[in-house]
Amino acid sequence: MDIRRWVLAVILPPAAVTNKEVGTVMLTGLLTLLGWLPGVAFASYMILQEKRQAEA
């Protein structure tokens, strides 16, 4: 697992999902604006989902 993406997910959640579609980055940014924790949770979810897809 790339530790840099996890650090970005905690510090600046939209930056952690920049390799996804524009809508995902915008949703992460919106959730971060509504509150830091929802943005971190969604960015973490997207990182874990990407890891599961890579393993399958």
N, C-alpha and C positions, 0 to 999 in steps of 0.2 A: 504494500500500500504506500502510496506517495504521501509522505508526511507534509509536504508543502501544501497540498490541496486541503488537508485537514486543518492546517494552520490558517489558510485563507478562509475556510468555511467558518472559522470562529471569529476571525478579525473582520473580514469583508466578504460575506456570503456570496454576493453576485460574482465576485472574481473567481470563486472556486468552481463555478459551473459555466465558464466562458466557452468551453468546448461543446456545449449543448446548443439547441436552437435558440433563436432570439426570444421567443415567447417564454422559455424557461428562465433565461437570464432576467427578463423583465418581471416575471412573477416573483423570482427570488428578490429582486430589488424592491418590489412593492411590499412583499412581506417584511423585508428589512426596515422599510420606512414605517410600517405599522408597528413594528417592535423588533428589537434585535433578535430575540429568541425564536420567533417564527421563521425568520430568515435563516438562522443557523440550523434549525431543525430541518427545513426543506433542503438546504444545501447538503446536509449530511445524508438525508434520504436519497438524494440524487447520486451522490458519490457511492453509497452502498448499492443502489440499484445498478449502476454502471459496473461495479465489481461483480455482482451476481450474473449479469449478462456476459461478462468476459469469461467467467468460469464455465458457463453452460455451453 
